[in-house]
Amino acid sequence: MAFCVLIVDDSPVMRAFIRRIIVLSGMEGAEFLEASDGCEALALMRRQRVDVVLTDINMPSMDGEQLLRCLEADDMLKSVPVVVVSTDGTESRMHQMLALGARGYVKKPFMPETLRQELERVLGGADAQ
Ligand SMILES: [Mg+2]
C-alpha cells in the first residue's frame, strides 16, 4: 500500500528520525513530505494528497494546535488523520488535542514500535502484521 506521510516538526533532526523509524519499521510504500511548521504543512496539503499527518505541537509561527484547528475547519482536509507527536504528555494536553480532532497521540521520546502501531491504526491497519 503506498501512502504519503507528512511529518511536521520544527526540528530537522526529529523529522529525519521519524522518517527513519518508519522506513526501518518495514511499512512498505511510505512516501514522505516534511514541513517545519503548521503554515508550511497547510500549504503542502493544499497542493498534494497526504494520507496521514504526524505533527509536533511546539513550533514557530503556527503550532500543532492551530494546525489541527485549521484542518478541522477545512472541508477538503478535515478527513486526513492527524497523529500528534509531542514531548507534552500531560493528560489535559492529550485530551485537548484529541477533542480538536487528532486521531492519535504519541509522546516523545517514543519506541519505534509505538509510532508504527499508531500509523497502522490510523491508516486502517492495512499493513498490520
Ligand atoms: Mg517542536
Residues whose N, C-alpha, C, O or C-beta is under 5 A from the ligand:
A	BS01	MG	D10 D56 N58 M59
